Amino acid sequence: MTMNQDIKELVISRLQVLPSNRLLSIGGYGSFTKDQVIQHVKDEDEVGEKIVQIEMEFLRAMKEGTLYA
């Protein structure tokens, strides 16, 4: 499945502001550096698709206000 280019760029932009010294744990996939996560999104692989899914669910929850309920 090919990712929507605008969504991909949005997710990459959000990831670029993360601190470089932190690891991100992505479910059963393991832990990744910021640069590794960005590369997975760019590669549109299974991990990248999961990251995009997580980010989009977070943004939808913010929009709907469910994070603050």
C-alpha positions in Angstrom: 0.0 0.0 0.0 1.4 3.4 -0.9 1.1 6.1 1.7 -0.6 9.5 1.0 2.3 11.8 0.4 0.9 14.7 2.4 0.3 12.4 5.4 3.8 11.0 5.1 5.3 14.5 5.1 3.2 15.5 8.1 4.3 12.5 10.1 8.0 13.0 9.2 7.7 16.7 10.2 6.2 15.7 13.5 9.0 13.1 14.1 11.8 15.6 13.2 11.0 17.7 16.3 11.5 14.8 18.7 14.7 14.8 20.8 17.5 12.9 19.0 18.7 11.2 22.2 15.4 9.4 22.8 14.4 5.9 21.7 10.8 5.2 20.5 9.3 1.9 21.3 6.9 0.7 18.5 4.9 -2.2 19.9 6.3 -5.6 19.1 8.7 -4.0 16.5 11.3 -2.9 19.0 13.0 0.4 19.9 14.2 2.9 17.3 16.1 6.2 17.2 14.4 9.2 15.7 16.4 8.9 12.5 15.5 5.2 12.2 11.8 5.9 12.6 11.9 8.6 10.0 13.6 6.3 7.6 11.0 3.6 8.1 8.3 6.1 7.2 10.2 7.2 4.1 10.6 3.5 3.1 6.9 2.9 3.6 7.7 -0.4 5.2 5.6 -2.3 7.8 7.2 -0.3 10.7 6.7 3.0 8.8 3.0 2.2 8.2 2.5 1.4 11.9 4.1 4.7 12.9 1.9 6.6 10.5 -1.2 4.8 11.8 -0.2 5.7 15.4 0.4 9.4 14.5 -2.8 9.7 12.7 -4.8 8.1 15.5 -3.2 10.6 17.9 -4.0 13.6 15.7 -7.6 12.4 15.3 -8.0 12.0 19.0 -6.6 15.5 19.5 -9.1 16.9 17.0 -12.0 15.1 18.6 -10.9 16.1 22.1 -10.8 12.6 23.3 -7.3 13.0 24.7 -8.6 15.6 27.2 -11.9 14.0 28.2 
